[in-house]
């Protein structure tokens, strides 16, 4: 339907369909979509640069593919249901999402999933038992991100994860995180951060050009001193309480 794609306004994925294929509605004029509970996968670039305003992801969907909703400039609301396990890289990059609430079933969020979502103010992960894998630059350039609630357990604070999050004042890093990546909080508004004793390394420029004043560390002084602090990080943290 490529030659009529700009005239498609509403899509109904009926019961029995199990996946939405790669690039199925790329640049379509579709404004709304009903996804049946038989769908388990939304493919790569499925709605890339379409005109979607909002979307509800049913609990049957386990995977949202690479760049599935990337560049949907009107997309301001997404409802994620319990059951979703993986959001692949750049899935919601450069959309107009105001807030996101991710379910406890999530096990992996890929690189740049919310990169450049410049309207995003709140991001919340529901508490769960899984350790969640966090991709690089997940919230980078989310200039108005003010509040983040991370999962109970994560593998790391990834490279560039909160870079340029200008209005983000503080982050509580969950247990299990083994590292804080390079430029993780660079040029952000973060002044307070809570770091668990599971962290063993902090990358280059992790806190560069941000107003960090206080760190709360859950371990001992000896454990803090044993953390590998790369590049300029040791000098920056020496001035922090």
N, CA, C and O of each residue as an XYZ file, in Angstrom:
964
protein
N       0.819     -1.215      0.000
C       0.000      0.000      0.000
C       0.854      1.267      0.000
O       0.397      2.328      0.424
N       2.080      1.153     -0.472
C       2.994      2.292     -0.402
C       2.453      3.528     -1.111
O       2.610      4.646     -0.620
N       1.817      3.331     -2.268
C       1.349      4.491     -3.027
C       0.136      5.160     -2.398
O      -0.232      6.266     -2.795
N      -0.496      4.503     -1.416
C      -1.645      5.092     -0.711
C      -1.334      5.344      0.768
O      -2.232      5.639      1.557
N      -0.067      5.226      1.129
C       0.289      5.245      2.554
C      -0.088      6.546      3.256
O      -0.430      6.532      4.438
N      -0.030      7.654      2.553
C      -0.340      8.927      3.194
C      -1.825      9.096      3.466
O      -2.218     10.010      4.190
N      -2.670      8.215      2.888
C      -4.119      8.311      3.081
C      -4.628      7.364      4.165
O      -5.800      7.422      4.537
N      -3.749      6.488      4.676
C      -4.153      5.565      5.748
C      -4.192      6.347      7.062
O      -3.201      6.967      7.449
N      -5.345      6.317      7.748
C      -5.497      7.060      8.998
C      -5.673      6.149     10.210
O      -5.203      6.475     11.300
N      -6.342      5.016     10.032
C      -6.589      4.103     11.154
C      -6.289      2.685     10.708
O      -6.686      2.270      9.619
N      -5.581      1.938     11.557
C      -5.214      0.558     11.249
C      -5.769     -0.365     12.329
O      -5.635     -0.096     13.523
N      -6.393     -1.455     11.892
C      -6.869     -2.497     12.817
C      -6.107     -3.777     12.517
O      -6.237     -4.345     11.433
N      -5.306     -4.233     13.487
C      -4.630     -5.520     13.373
C      -5.538     -6.555     14.015
O      -5.672     -6.589     15.239
N      -6.161     -7.394     13.206
C      -7.198     -8.286     13.722
C      -6.628     -9.521     14.411
O      -5.456     -9.862     14.255
N      -7.495    -10.179     15.177
C      -7.109    -11.363     15.938
C      -6.610    -12.460     15.002
O      -7.213    -12.724     13.962
N      -5.507    -13.092     15.380
C      -4.903    -14.122     14.549
C      -3.576    -13.687     13.974
O      -2.711    -14.520     13.704
N      -3.403    -12.381     13.781
C      -2.123    -11.853     13.302
C      -1.135    -11.888     14.467
O      -1.444    -11.405     15.557
N       0.052    -12.456     14.241
C       1.013    -12.621     15.330
C       2.165    -11.627     15.307
O       2.861    -11.477     16.311
N       2.385    -10.947     14.192
C       3.469     -9.958     14.158
C       3.159     -8.847     13.165
O       2.422     -9.036     12.197
N       3.741     -7.689     13.435
C       3.689     -6.557     12.508
C       5.075     -6.465     11.898
O       6.049     -6.241     12.617
N       5.183     -6.631     10.607
C       6.475     -6.794      9.944
C       7.323     -5.539      9.871
O       6.852     -4.428     10.117
N       8.577     -5.743      9.528
C       9.530     -4.649      9.393
C       9.052     -3.622      8.370
O       8.675     -3.968      7.250
N       9.075     -2.358      8.773
C       8.735     -1.227      7.882
C       7.303     -1.284      7.348
O       7.001     -0.655      6.335
N       6.414     -2.032      8.018
C       5.046     -2.224      7.513
C       4.310     -0.905      7.278
O       3.595     -0.763      6.286
N       4.482      0.064      8.186
C       3.759      1.338      8.065
C       4.726      2.526      8.092
O       4.393      3.609      8.574
N       5.922      2.295      7.566
C       6.938      3.350      7.495
C       6.369      4.580      6.779
O       5.846      4.458      5.672
N       6.463      5.734      7.384
C       6.027      7.040      6.864
C       4.541      7.099      6.506
O       4.124      8.000      5.779
N       3.744      6.165      6.999
C       2.299      6.209      6.734
C       1.641      7.360      7.483
O       2.165      7.839      8.489
N       0.503      7.792      6.990
C      -0.257      8.851      7.629
C      -1.113      8.349      8.776
O      -1.942      9.096      9.297
N      -0.930      7.093      9.184
C      -1.756      6.480     10.221
C      -1.690      7.280     11.531
O      -0.611      7.587     12.039
N      -2.875      7.605     12.058
C      -2.978      8.375     13.291
C      -3.240      7.493     14.502
O      -2.864      7.835     15.623
N      -3.894      6.345     14.268
C      -4.224      5.462     15.385
C      -4.200      4.015     14.917
O      -4.351      3.724     13.730
N      -4.004      3.100     15.892
C      -3.923      1.681     15.574
C      -4.499      0.862     16.717
O      -4.269      1.158     17.890
N      -5.257     -0.182     16.355
C      -5.738     -1.171     17.322
C      -4.945     -2.448     17.085
O      -4.980     -3.014     15.992
N      -4.228     -2.903     18.117
C      -3.398     -4.105     18.002
C      -4.061     -5.232     18.767
O      -4.323     -5.103     19.963
N      -4.333     -6.340     18.086
C      -5.024     -7.457     18.726
C      -4.115     -8.175     19.715
O      -2.892     -8.080     19.611
N      -4.704     -8.902     20.684
C      -3.894     -9.624     21.678
C      -3.258    -10.895     21.154
O      -2.758    -11.704     21.936
N      -3.269    -11.086     19.835
C      -2.532    -12.215     19.260
C      -1.139    -11.798     18.788
O      -0.298    -12.647     18.493
N      -0.901    -10.497     18.720
C       0.386     -9.991     18.236
C       1.446    -10.145     19.325
O       1.235     -9.732     20.465
N       2.590    -10.743     18.970
C       3.682    -10.928     19.927
C       4.916    -10.090     19.600
O       5.768     -9.875     20.462
N       5.012     -9.616     18.354
C       6.204     -8.879     17.928
C       5.828     -7.689     17.059
O       5.005     -7.803     16.151
N       6.439     -6.549     17.346
C       6.339     -5.382     16.471
C       7.723     -5.206     15.838
O       8.708     -4.970     16.538
N       7.785     -5.321     14.529
C       9.053     -5.425     13.817
C       9.854     -4.142     13.716
O       9.377     -3.059     14.057
N      11.083     -4.285     13.241
C      11.983     -3.149     13.058
C      11.360     -2.103     12.140
O      10.858     -2.431     11.065
N      11.394     -0.862     12.564
C      10.910      0.273     11.746
C       9.441      0.143     11.354
O       9.016      0.754     10.373
N       8.658     -0.636     12.093
C       7.267     -0.912     11.712
C       6.454      0.366     11.502
O       5.666      0.448     10.560
N       6.638      1.365     12.373
C       5.894      2.626     12.278
C       6.837      3.824     12.172
O       6.451      4.955     12.469
N       8.053      3.574     11.754
C       9.071      4.633     11.657
C       8.520      5.838     10.892
O       8.042      5.706      9.765
N       8.595      7.012     11.520
C       8.208      8.286     10.878
C       6.758      8.317     10.419
O       6.419      9.040      9.483
N       5.896      7.534     11.075
C       4.461      7.621     10.776
C       3.858      8.774     11.570
O       4.561      9.461     12.312
N       2.542      8.984     11.410
C       1.876     10.115     12.061
C       1.136      9.727     13.336
O       0.297     10.488     13.820
N       1.438      8.550     13.885
C       0.777      8.071     15.098
C       0.776      9.122     16.208
O       1.767      9.815     16.437
N      -0.373      9.217     16.892
C      -0.503     10.143     18.016
C      -0.347      9.402     19.338
O       0.289      9.901     20.266
N      -0.929      8.211     19.418
C      -0.815      7.399     20.625
C      -0.925      5.930     20.245
O      -1.420      5.596     19.169
N      -0.457      5.047     21.140
C      -0.536      3.619     20.878
C      -0.592      2.871     22.201
O       0.065      3.249     23.171
N      -1.388      1.799     22.228
C      -1.474      0.920     23.385
C      -0.891     -0.429     22.993
O      -1.376     -1.071     22.062
N       0.149     -0.859     23.700
C       0.817     -2.121     23.407
C       0.176     -3.216     24.256
O       0.267     -3.155     25.482
N      -0.472     -4.221     23.650
C      -1.121     -5.263     24.459
C      -0.116     -6.147     25.179
O       1.065     -6.169     24.833
N      -0.594     -6.877     26.185
C       0.284     -7.696     27.017
C       0.883     -8.872     26.266
O       1.841     -9.484     26.736
N       0.328     -9.195     25.099
C       0.849    -10.311     24.297
C       2.184     -9.964     23.635
O       2.966    -10.857     23.309
N       2.443     -8.674     23.437
C       3.664     -8.252     22.738
C       4.872     -8.432     23.657
O       4.932     -7.863     24.747
N       5.828     -9.233     23.196
C       7.045     -9.497     23.962
C       8.204     -8.601     23.516
O       9.059     -8.232     24.321
N       8.223     -8.254     22.214
C       9.360     -7.511     21.672
C       8.891     -6.352     20.794
O       8.038     -6.521     19.923
N       9.460     -5.180     21.039
C       9.289     -4.020     20.163
C      10.625     -3.821     19.456
O      11.649     -3.633     20.112
N      10.625     -3.861     18.142
C      11.848     -3.920     17.358
C      12.606     -2.614     17.229
O      12.131     -1.549     17.622
N      13.785     -2.730     16.673
C      14.698     -1.625     16.402
C      13.983     -0.515     15.625
O      13.459     -0.750     14.536
N      13.967      0.685     16.186
C      13.413      1.880     15.517
C      11.938      1.733     15.154
O      11.464      2.377     14.219
N      11.205      0.887     15.890
C       9.808      0.599     15.547
C       8.947      1.851     15.470
O       8.100      1.961     14.583
N       9.149      2.796     16.381
C       8.361      4.032     16.405
C       9.263      5.265     16.283
O       8.852      6.379     16.607
N      10.460      5.059     15.826
C      11.418      6.162     15.734
C      10.915      7.276     14.817
O      10.358      7.012     13.752
N      11.116      8.502     15.238
C      10.778      9.636     14.392
C       9.297      9.882     14.215
O       8.898     10.613     13.308
N       8.460      9.279     15.074
C       7.018      9.575     15.029
C       6.809     10.904     15.759
O       6.643     10.932     16.978
N       6.820     11.967     15.024
C       6.886     13.307     15.602
C       5.624     13.735     16.336
O       5.644     14.717     17.077
N       4.502     12.993     16.134
C       3.266     13.318     16.839
C       2.995     12.390     18.017
O       2.032     12.597     18.754
N       3.825     11.379     18.201
C       3.559     10.352     19.207
C       3.838     10.895     20.612
O       4.990     11.105     20.991
N       2.759     11.117     21.378
C       2.901     11.722     22.704
C       2.538     10.775     23.838
O       2.815     11.076     24.999
N       1.917      9.625     23.523
C       1.495      8.711     24.591
C       1.599      7.258     24.144
O       1.115      6.887     23.074
N       2.237      6.441     24.979
C       2.322      4.996     24.751
C       1.985      4.287     26.052
O       2.509      4.634     27.111
N       1.106      3.290     25.969
C       0.788      2.457     27.119
C       1.471      1.107     26.952
O       1.211      0.385     25.990
N       2.354      0.768     27.905
C       3.054     -0.510     27.890
C       2.369     -1.448     28.878
O       2.056     -1.052     30.000
N       2.135     -2.693     28.459
C       1.456     -3.660     29.323
C       2.446     -4.653     29.911
O       3.498     -4.921     29.331
N       2.093     -5.194     31.073
C       2.875     -6.275     31.672
C       2.934     -7.441     30.689
O       1.912     -7.847     30.137
N       4.108     -7.968     30.478
C       4.323     -9.011     29.477
C       5.409     -8.625     28.493
O       6.085     -9.486     27.930
N       5.576     -7.316     28.287
C       6.629     -6.829     27.393
C       7.995     -7.129     28.000
O       8.240     -6.825     29.168
N       8.898     -7.736     27.195
C      10.198     -8.158     27.709
C      11.373     -7.366     27.140
O      12.349     -7.115     27.846
N      11.286     -6.973     25.877
C      12.430     -6.338     25.223
C      11.988     -5.149     24.376
O      11.058     -5.252     23.577
N      12.667     -4.023     24.562
C      12.511     -2.881     23.660
C      13.871     -2.681     23.008
O      14.848     -2.369     23.688
N      13.935     -2.859     21.703
C      15.217     -2.801     21.014
C      15.628     -1.359     20.711
O      14.841     -0.426     20.869
N      16.861     -1.202     20.278
C      17.487      0.119     20.169
C      16.679      1.105     19.321
O      16.080      0.744     18.308
N      16.684      2.348     19.767
C      16.076      3.482     19.039
C      14.571      3.354     18.825
O      14.008      4.056     17.985
N      13.914      2.468     19.571
C      12.496      2.171     19.306
C      11.597      3.405     19.373
O      10.667      3.531     18.576
N      11.859      4.316     20.308
C      11.020      5.512     20.458
C      11.855      6.793     20.325
O      11.479      7.847     20.836
N      12.970      6.684     19.646
C      13.869      7.821     19.498
C      13.189      8.980     18.758
O      12.502      8.780     17.757
N      13.397     10.183     19.272
C      12.907     11.407     18.629
C      11.386     11.409     18.463
O      10.868     11.800     17.418
N      10.675     10.964     19.515
C       9.218     11.084     19.554
C       8.854     12.191     20.549
O       9.733     12.801     21.157
N       7.544     12.442     20.709
C       7.081     13.510     21.592
C       6.465     12.950     22.883
O       5.569     13.568     23.459
N       6.934     11.805     23.327
C       6.396     11.206     24.547
C       6.546     12.152     25.735
O       7.592     12.772     25.927
N       5.469     12.249     26.534
C       5.497     13.087     27.729
C       5.971     12.316     28.952
O       6.681     12.848     29.805
N       5.561     11.044     29.023
C       5.958     10.196     30.137
C       5.935      8.743     29.681
O       5.228      8.391     28.736
N       6.714      7.900     30.361
C       6.712      6.470     30.063
C       6.687      5.704     31.378
O       7.357      6.071     32.342
N       5.898      4.628     31.398
C       5.819      3.741     32.558
C       6.020      2.320     32.050
O       5.144      1.760     31.391
N       7.168      1.744     32.356
C       7.534      0.431     31.843
C       7.221     -0.649     32.865
O       7.409     -0.436     34.063
N       6.745     -1.805     32.413
C       6.292     -2.854     33.332
C       7.442     -3.636     33.962
O       8.587     -3.538     33.521
N       7.127     -4.409     34.995
C       8.123     -5.217     35.702
C       8.639     -6.376     34.857
O       9.677     -6.959     35.171
N       7.921     -6.714     33.787
C       8.328     -7.822     32.922
C       9.506     -7.472     32.020
O      10.102     -8.361     31.411
N       9.849     -6.188     31.927
C      10.953     -5.744     31.057
C      12.280     -6.342     31.521
O      12.612     -6.308     32.706
N      13.042     -6.897     30.553
C      14.352     -7.444     30.861
C      15.483     -6.729     30.146
O      16.642     -6.830     30.548
N      15.143     -5.997     29.075
C      16.191     -5.298     28.319
C      15.608     -4.085     27.606
O      14.563     -4.165     26.961
N      16.304     -2.964     27.734
C      15.964     -1.740     27.007
C      17.215     -1.338     26.235
O      18.256     -1.075     26.836
N      17.122     -1.289     24.923
C      18.284     -1.115     24.062
C      18.830      0.303     24.007
O      18.292      1.224     24.621
N      19.899      0.450     23.265
C      20.579      1.739     23.130
C      19.666      2.782     22.484
O      18.977      2.499     21.504
N      19.672      3.982     23.046
C      18.977      5.110     22.436
C      17.477      4.982     22.327
O      16.868      5.649     21.490
N      16.855      4.144     23.149
C      15.408      3.914     23.027
C      14.617      5.211     23.173
O      13.645      5.423     22.448
N      15.023      6.087     24.105
C      14.327      7.360     24.306
C      15.239      8.552     23.984
O      14.996      9.670     24.437
N      16.269      8.300     23.212
C      17.210      9.355     22.821
C      16.461     10.486     22.110
O      15.650     10.240     21.217
N      16.740     11.717     22.515
C      16.189     12.892     21.839
C      14.670     13.009     21.967
O      14.020     13.618     21.117
N      14.100     12.420     23.038
C      12.677     12.638     23.323
C      12.578     13.922     24.149
O      12.611     13.885     25.379
N      12.460     15.017     23.480
C      12.644     16.314     24.119
C      11.437     16.803     24.903
O      11.499     17.861     25.530
N      10.326     16.044     24.878
C       9.158     16.386     25.685
C       9.052     15.486     26.919
O       8.188     15.704     27.768
N       9.910     14.491     27.024
C       9.800     13.491     28.090
C      10.144     14.090     29.447
O      11.232     14.633     29.638
N       9.191     13.985     30.407
C       9.393     14.551     31.738
C       9.569     13.518     32.830
O      10.301     13.747     33.793
N       8.894     12.364     32.685
C       8.922     11.332     33.727
C       9.124      9.969     33.080
O       8.477      9.648     32.083
N      10.016      9.172     33.645
C      10.228      7.795     33.198
C      10.249      6.891     34.424
O      11.013      7.118     35.362
N       9.398      5.858     34.406
C       9.261      4.988     35.571
C       9.322      3.527     35.154
O       8.649      3.116     34.208
N      10.122      2.752     35.856
C      10.131      1.302     35.723
C       9.401      0.720     36.932
O       9.709      1.065     38.073
N       8.435     -0.161     36.681
C       7.742     -0.814     37.793
C       8.710     -1.739     38.529
O       9.570     -2.354     37.899
N       8.582     -1.847     39.851
C       9.467     -2.735     40.603
C       9.227     -4.199     40.232
O       8.085     -4.642     40.110
N      10.317     -4.937     40.056
C      10.207     -6.347     39.686
C      11.445     -7.103     40.130
O      12.348     -6.527     40.738
N      11.489     -8.388     39.829
C      12.582     -9.242     40.286
C      13.708     -9.383     39.256
O      14.786     -9.875     39.590
N      13.473     -8.958     38.010
C      14.482     -9.105     36.958
C      15.592     -8.071     37.081
O      15.362     -6.939     37.506
N      16.814     -8.483     36.699
C      17.858     -7.496     36.462
C      17.710     -7.014     35.024
O      17.705     -7.825     34.098
N      17.591     -5.730     34.834
C      17.312     -5.164     33.516
C      18.612     -4.707     32.857
O      19.419     -4.015     33.478
N      18.809     -5.097     31.597
C      19.965     -4.659     30.819
C      19.669     -3.284     30.227
O      18.646     -3.093     29.569
N      20.560     -2.337     30.462
C      20.337     -0.949     30.070
C      21.257     -0.555     28.914
O      22.477     -0.661     29.035
N      20.689     -0.106     27.804
C      21.462      0.283     26.631
C      22.076      1.662     26.750
O      21.622      2.487     27.543
N      23.111      1.910     25.958
C      23.796      3.205     25.947
C      22.859      4.330     25.500
O      21.948      4.119     24.699
N      23.103      5.532     26.038
C      22.389      6.753     25.604
C      20.865      6.625     25.688
O      20.144      7.212     24.882
N      20.393      5.875     26.643
C      18.957      5.594     26.717
C      18.103      6.854     26.807
O      17.082      6.968     26.128
N      18.524      7.807     27.654
C      17.766      9.049     27.842
C      18.560     10.278     27.396
O      18.206     11.401     27.754
N      19.595     10.085     26.646
C      20.427     11.204     26.227
C      19.612     12.257     25.462
O      18.790     11.928     24.607
N      19.859     13.511     25.786
C      19.190     14.656     25.151
C      17.689     14.689     25.417
O      16.921     15.227     24.620
N      17.278     14.109     26.547
C      15.912     14.319     27.042
C      15.991     15.542     27.969
O      16.075     15.409     29.190
N      15.961     16.705     27.372
C      16.301     17.945     28.073
C      15.384     18.251     29.251
O      15.804     18.895     30.213
N      14.116     17.789     29.183
C      13.150     18.124     30.231
C      12.811     16.947     31.137
O      11.818     16.982     31.863
N      13.636     15.911     31.093
C      13.435     14.769     31.995
C      13.729     15.215     33.425
O      14.852     15.602     33.745
N      12.702     15.155     34.286
C      12.840     15.654     35.650
C      12.887     14.537     36.684
O      13.490     14.694     37.746
N      12.242     13.393     36.371
C      12.154     12.327     37.375
C      12.328     10.976     36.712
O      11.672     10.676     35.714
N      13.221     10.154     37.270
C      13.448      8.794     36.782
C      13.400      7.829     37.951
O      14.083      8.018     38.958
N      12.578      6.782     37.808
C      12.578      5.684     38.768
C      13.067      4.453     38.031
O      12.359      3.915     37.180
N      14.277      4.000     38.349
C      14.890      2.873     37.653
C      14.397      1.554     38.239
O      13.810      1.546     39.321
N      14.627      0.429     37.538
C      14.211     -0.874     38.065
C      14.909     -1.200     39.386
O      15.900     -0.565     39.745
N      14.385     -2.192     40.103
C      15.004     -2.600     41.359
C      16.441     -3.053     41.166
O      17.280     -2.870     42.048
N      16.724     -3.651     40.001
C      18.063     -4.163     39.729
C      18.411     -3.918     38.271
O      17.612     -4.205     37.379
N      19.609     -3.386     38.029
C      20.080     -3.147     36.665
C      21.513     -3.650     36.540
O      22.199     -3.865     37.539
N      21.953     -3.833     35.295
C      23.322     -4.309     35.101
C      24.337     -3.172     35.179
O      25.488     -3.396     35.555
N      23.918     -1.943     34.823
C      24.846     -0.814     34.806
C      24.087      0.475     34.539
O      22.938      0.459     34.098
N      24.747      1.582     34.812
C      24.348      2.870     34.251
C      25.184      3.007     32.983
O      26.408      3.110     33.056
N      24.548      3.011     31.854
C      25.248      2.869     30.577
C      25.932      4.159     30.129
O      25.672      5.234     30.669
N      26.804      4.034     29.143
C      27.484      5.199     28.563
C      26.450      6.217     28.079
O      25.520      5.869     27.351
N      26.617      7.466     28.484
C      25.746      8.537     28.002
C      24.299      8.422     28.397
O      23.444      9.067     27.790
N      23.997      7.622     29.393
C      22.597      7.313     29.713
C      21.752      8.547     29.998
O      20.614      8.643     29.536
N      22.307      9.499     30.761
C      21.569     10.721     31.106
C      22.278     11.976     30.598
O      22.085     13.065     31.138
N      23.078     11.822     29.582
C      23.817     12.965     29.055
C      22.865     14.043     28.530
O      21.930     13.750     27.785
N      23.116     15.283     28.927
C      22.299     16.435     28.507
C      20.872     16.420     29.049
O      20.000     17.094     28.501
N      20.621     15.664     30.113
C      19.321     15.743     30.792
C      19.385     16.936     31.739
O      19.679     16.790     32.926
N      19.107     18.099     31.203
C      19.411     19.358     31.870
C      18.613     19.589     33.146
O      19.098     20.263     34.055
N      17.394     19.043     33.238
C      16.545     19.317     34.401
C      16.469     18.155     35.381
O      15.690     18.197     36.333
N      17.265     17.127     35.157
C      17.296     15.976     36.064
C      18.224     16.293     37.231
O      19.428     16.467     37.046
N      17.648     16.367     38.449
C      18.423     16.831     39.604
C      19.104     15.702     40.370
O      20.135     15.923     41.005
N      18.542     14.497     40.317
C      19.118     13.410     41.095
C      18.708     12.049     40.574
O      17.675     11.912     39.918
N      19.530     11.027     40.871
C      19.254      9.656     40.441
C      19.652      8.693     41.553
O      20.718      8.813     42.156
N      18.764      7.736     41.804
C      19.036      6.645     42.736
C      19.409      5.424     41.896
O      18.551      4.835     41.238
N      20.686      5.046     41.918
C      21.153      3.915     41.121
C      20.852      2.623     41.871
O      21.252      2.483     43.026
N      20.154      1.674     41.244
C      19.732      0.463     41.954
C      20.883     -0.504     42.224
O      21.952     -0.420     41.620
N      20.625     -1.420     43.151
C      21.569     -2.486     43.445
C      21.801     -3.347     42.211
O      20.918     -3.509     41.368
N      23.000     -3.890     42.126
C      23.335     -4.770     41.007
C      24.118     -4.068     39.929
O      24.848     -4.711     39.175
N      23.983     -2.760     39.841
C      24.734     -2.005     38.831
C      26.223     -2.146     39.119
O      26.680     -1.838     40.220
N      26.977     -2.610     38.128
C      28.402     -2.853     38.340
C      29.275     -1.694     37.863
O      30.449     -1.606     38.224
N      28.703     -0.809     37.055
C      29.511      0.290     36.536
C      28.645      1.495     36.200
O      27.436      1.387     35.997
N      29.300      2.635     36.149
C      28.696      3.871     35.651
C      29.511      4.251     34.422
O      30.711      4.503     34.529
N      28.886      4.294     33.286
C      29.591      4.436     32.020
C      30.123      5.832     31.755
O      29.777      6.794     32.441
N      30.973      5.917     30.741
C      31.521      7.185     30.309
C      30.429      8.161     29.902
O      29.487      7.796     29.199
N      30.562      9.411     30.350
C      29.609     10.497     30.036
C      28.185     10.199     30.493
O      27.235     10.785     29.974
N      28.026      9.303     31.450
C      26.683      8.881     31.883
C      25.819     10.050     32.328
O      24.633     10.100     32.003
N      26.398     10.992     33.068
C      25.653     12.152     33.577
C      26.225     13.466     33.037
O      25.907     14.537     33.554
N      27.050     13.392     32.022
C      27.719     14.588     31.508
C      26.714     15.651     31.054
O      25.726     15.346     30.386
N      26.982     16.882     31.425
C      26.153     18.030     31.030
C      24.694     17.864     31.424
O      23.800     18.386     30.757
N      24.453     17.133     32.515
C      23.097     16.996     33.045
C      22.920     17.975     34.201
O      23.843     18.713     34.544
N      21.722     17.978     34.804
C      21.467     18.824     35.964
C      21.662     18.108     37.281
O      21.313     18.650     38.330
N      22.210     16.907     37.258
C      22.297     16.067     38.448
C      23.235     16.681     39.499
O      24.402     16.961     39.225
N      22.695     16.880     40.704
C      23.497     17.387     41.820
C      23.672     16.346     42.919
O      24.607     16.432     43.714
N      22.763     15.349     42.966
C      22.822     14.300     43.980
C      22.653     12.943     43.313
O      21.779     12.771     42.463
N      23.487     11.975     43.696
C      23.352     10.630     43.156
C      23.591      9.620     44.269
O      24.473      9.798     45.108
N      22.790      8.554     44.263
C      22.935      7.464     45.228
C      23.553      6.275     44.499
O      22.993      5.781     43.520
N      24.715      5.817     44.983
C      25.471      4.765     44.312
C      25.557      3.535     45.213
O      25.961      3.648     46.370
N      25.178      2.350     44.696
C      25.259      1.129     45.509
C      26.674      0.578     45.564
O      27.514      0.925     44.733
N      26.939     -0.278     46.537
C      28.285     -0.827     46.686
C      28.614     -1.901     45.654
O      29.709     -2.463     45.671
N      27.664     -2.191     44.749
C      27.931     -3.129     43.656
C      28.760     -2.493     42.540
O      29.323     -3.205     41.708
N      28.841     -1.161     42.514
C      29.590     -0.452     41.470
C      31.092     -0.628     41.695
O      31.594     -0.398     42.795
N      31.797     -1.036     40.647
C      33.251     -1.230     40.739
C      34.032     -0.289     39.835
O      35.252     -0.189     39.967
N      33.353      0.411     38.910
C      34.073      1.353     38.044
C      33.168      2.501     37.615
O      31.961      2.335     37.441
N      33.781      3.664     37.450
C      33.078      4.861     36.970
C      33.884      5.402     35.797
O      35.078      5.667     35.935
N      33.245      5.565     34.654
C      33.924      5.858     33.403
C      34.369      7.298     33.220
O      34.072      8.172     34.034
N      35.086      7.518     32.136
C      35.604      8.836     31.769
C      34.452      9.823     31.568
O      33.460      9.514     30.907
N      34.601     11.002     32.145
C      33.638     12.103     31.974
C      32.232     11.753     32.453
O      31.254     12.350     32.002
N      32.128     10.788     33.362
C      30.812     10.356     33.843
C      30.007     11.513     34.429
O      28.789     11.583     34.262
N      30.708     12.430     35.125
C      30.021     13.561     35.761
C      30.560     14.897     35.239
O      30.504     15.905     35.942
N      31.073     14.906     34.030
C      31.640     16.131     33.470
C      30.570     17.200     33.268
O      29.474     16.912     32.787
N      30.896     18.414     33.636
C      30.026     19.582     33.393
C      28.621     19.405     33.957
O      27.635     19.812     33.342
N      28.544     18.784     35.152
C      27.252     18.747     35.837
C      27.453     19.244     37.268
O      28.566     19.161     37.788
N      26.404     19.758     37.920
C      26.566     20.436     39.221
C      26.566     19.480     40.417
O      25.976     19.786     41.453
N      27.218     18.334     40.279
C      27.224     17.320     41.336
C      27.844     17.866     42.621
O      28.959     18.387     42.613
N      27.096     17.738     43.735
C      27.594     18.199     45.034
C      27.664     17.077     46.059
O      28.531     17.093     46.933
N      26.756     16.094     45.964
C      26.681     15.055     46.989
C      26.495     13.664     46.387
O      25.702     13.463     45.467
N      27.254     12.707     46.938
C      27.089     11.292     46.593
C      26.788     10.530     47.877
O      27.469     10.704     48.887
N      25.769      9.693     47.830
C      25.478      8.774     48.927
C      25.866      7.376     48.463
O      25.288      6.847     47.514
N      26.854      6.777     49.142
C      27.386      5.471     48.759
C      27.012      4.450     49.825
O      27.185      4.699     51.018
N      26.499      3.296     49.393
C      25.975      2.329     50.363
C      27.038      1.434     50.993
O      26.744      0.674     51.916
N      28.278      1.520     50.494
C      29.337      0.673     51.026
C      30.244      1.397     52.014
O      29.887      2.442     52.557
N      31.419      0.823     52.234
C      32.384      1.385     53.161
C      33.311      2.376     52.454
O      33.315      2.474     51.227
N      34.082      3.094     53.234
C      35.060      4.012     52.651
C      36.103      3.242     51.839
O      36.543      3.691     50.781
N      36.487      2.077     52.358
C      37.456      1.246     51.642
C      36.906      0.793     50.294
O      37.623      0.771     49.294
N      35.635      0.435     50.279
C      35.008      0.029     49.010
C      34.959      1.197     48.033
O      35.214      1.030     46.841
N      34.632      2.368     48.541
C      34.594      3.553     47.673
C      35.968      3.828     47.073
O      36.089      4.122     45.884
N      36.979      3.730     47.891
C      38.340      4.001     47.413
C      38.823      2.965     46.403
O      39.701      3.244     45.587
N      38.247      1.776     46.464
C      38.666      0.704     45.546
C      37.998      0.794     44.177
O      38.392      0.084     43.251
N      36.993      1.655     44.036
C      36.306      1.802     42.750
C      37.255      2.428     41.731
O      37.919      3.423     42.022
N      37.315      1.847     40.552
C      38.136      2.405     39.474
C      37.470      3.657     38.924
O      36.334      3.611     38.454
N      38.186      4.779     38.986
C      37.645      6.061     38.534
C      38.511      6.536     37.371
O      39.650      6.958     37.571
N      37.968      6.467     36.162
C      38.758      6.646     34.952
C      38.810      8.107     34.491
O      37.895      8.891     34.743
N      39.904      8.445     33.813
C      40.029      9.771     33.215
C      39.931     10.889     34.240
O      40.626     10.876     35.256
N      39.057     11.864     33.964
C      38.895     13.025     34.833
C      38.008     12.747     36.040
O      37.843     13.611     36.901
N      37.444     11.563     36.108
C      36.426     11.266     37.109
C      36.973     11.381     38.536
O      36.295     11.929     39.405
N      38.172     10.880     38.792
C      38.741     10.934     40.133
C      38.865     12.374     40.619
O      38.547     12.680     41.768
N      39.331     13.260     39.732
C      39.485     14.667     40.103
C      38.143     15.323     40.385
O      38.003     16.084     41.343
N      37.157     15.024     39.546
C      35.813     15.604     39.734
C      35.215     15.154     41.046
O      34.652     15.965     41.782
N      35.329     13.858     41.354
C      34.703     13.323     42.561
C      35.433     13.724     43.823
O      34.855     13.658     44.908
N      36.683     14.136     43.718
C      37.429     14.571     44.893
C      36.859     15.868     45.472
O      37.131     16.210     46.623
N      36.077     16.580     44.679
C      35.490     17.852     45.120
C      34.051     17.699     45.584
O      33.385     18.683     45.907
N      33.568     16.443     45.617
C      32.165     16.163     45.950
C      32.070     15.614     47.373
O      32.955     14.875     47.806
N      31.025     15.957     48.095
C      30.800     15.416     49.433
C      30.276     13.998     49.349
O      30.025     13.371     50.378
